[in-house]
Structure formats: structure tokens, C-alpha cells
Amino acid sequence: MARRKNRPLQGQSPESEPSSANIPLDAYKSSNKSTHDADHHPKPARTILSLHLNQTLDHTPTTHMNTTPPTNLDQTPKLLRTLTLVLSVLTGASALPWVWMAIGEFGGFAWGLFGFELIVLLGCIMTALVALGKVQVGKAFPLALACLAGTLLVTAVFGLYVDARAVVGDNPGLAPWVMRTLKFRLLMILVLCLLGTLDVYRRDARSWGLVFKSILFLIPVVGAMGWIKLKGIPGTGASEPSPASMIIVLLGGLVLGIFVTISGHLLIRSYEIALPEPSPKKSPKKS
């Protein structure tokens, strides 16, 4: 059988084709030996164990490596959420009559009263959604209560005490309800602040000790204010107080001011201590 001869490529002369006659004998033997060794000694194949390990390492999730599981301290108790929901519903219901009457009950559209009461209604709806868990706020549940309390305070002053009294006037049927609604809103503010404080203080028992210390420093101030309210400032009954009495009054006022400052600092610290401590940031290594 005739040996098939390779045809040269287009543009290539037959002389340029490599031939085994032109290759040195030593190089030819070494190339055949390497080909023989490669055929009889193949590279080791990847075992099933190595494939499984590589697949496991490739699919290992890394997004949850730095997260910590939530604890009971991170979740507001159900009782506080339920009370918040009840307060939100009651406060929102108290705004509905004033929204309706502001449209045309007072001889025209009372824009100020309508706007402030509408803000109260929307704030109560949002807080109710937070209490139900429809709006997730995480550890900021006390902050949500503080926002509603601040909203109620502003609207009570400008919406009820200022605008409602102006548009109601001397109406015997509605004038008493302005002050009743105002007192009810102030009561809701106090209860909301109490619930927010309980939600903060339950996270760290040291908060209670700090607030008790704050009250101790505030008791002399309250007692001194009560004495001044009933008896007046000591040593100022005469037409011209003596220099000694003036110095005593100034020193007493300075001491009371220091007590108020210490009490306020301890009160702020009682809220601050319940916050999670920030993790120290690692400084990058300098090359």
C-alpha cells in the first residue's frame, strides 16, 4: 500500500515541508521518548473527594459570616406593641371629629386646624403599622414612639391651643372640648414616652440605676422650687435685701443649677448606655 504523501499548503513549496530526514537522530529519539512517556504516565485525575471539596468551597455563602442572630433584647415585647397600637387608635380617633368640623363647621374651611389634625391622623396610622410589624424599624421602636409624641406636642400647641381656640371662639358646645382634647393629647404624650423609656431600659439594667440617681439630684431642686412658690425667695421680703442674703441666694441658685445639670446628664446617660457599643474599626496595615 502506497504511503500517502502530505500535500503542501497553498503558497508553500515542497522543500519547506518538515521531514524526519532533516531532524537529528538524538532529537528524534528524545521526542519519541517524551511522547511515549506521556501516553503511559498520564496526569492524575481529580478524585471525587477533591471535586466535592471544591464545589463546597465555591458555594460557601459569605453574606452571613459577619451577622449575629437576633436576640430577645432586639425585639420589642408584644405587650408594649399592643399598648402602642391601642394608643395610636385612640389618638387617631380623637382627630377625626376635628378634621370633619374643620371642613365647614366653623363658617368656612379651617386650613390650620384641618392640616394639623390630618398630620396627627397620619402619624397615628404610621405608628400603628409599626406596632403591627407591617413597617420594620428594628431596634428603633422607641424612636418611632418619640416621633409620634413630638408630633402630638406640636399639633397640640399650634393646632388645638392656638388655631382651634381661635376658630371655635365662645361656642358653648365646642369650646370645652378643645381643652379636653388638649389634655387627652398631653396624656397620650406622657404614656408614649413611658412606653419608649421602658423599651429602652429593658435592654440594660444599669439604666434603672442611673435614672434613680438622676431623680435623687432632682429632688432638692423640686423642693426648693416648691418653697419659693409658697414662701418666696428667702431674704427678699424687705425693700432692700442685705448683701449677705443676695450672696446666699446666688450661691443657692448656682448649687441648684449644678444639681439640674448632673440630673440631666445622668438621665441622658441612662438612655445612652442601652445602645450597642460600636465595634472598633481595624486600621489598615501600612505597607
Secondary structure, DSSP 8 states (H G I E B T S, - for coil): ---------TT--GGGS--TTSS-HHHHHHHHHHHHHHHHS------HHHHHHHHHHHT---TTSS-----GGGS--HHHHHHHHHHHHHHHHHHHHHHHHHHHTTSS--HHHHHHHHHHHHHHHHHHHHHHTSS--GGGHHHHHHHHHHHHHHHIIIIIIIIIHHHHTT-TTTHHHHHHHHHHHHHHHHHHHHHHHHHHHTT-THHHHHHHHHHHHHHHHHHHHHHHHHH-STT-SSSS--HHHHHHHHHHHHHHHHHHHHHHHHHHHHHHTTS------------
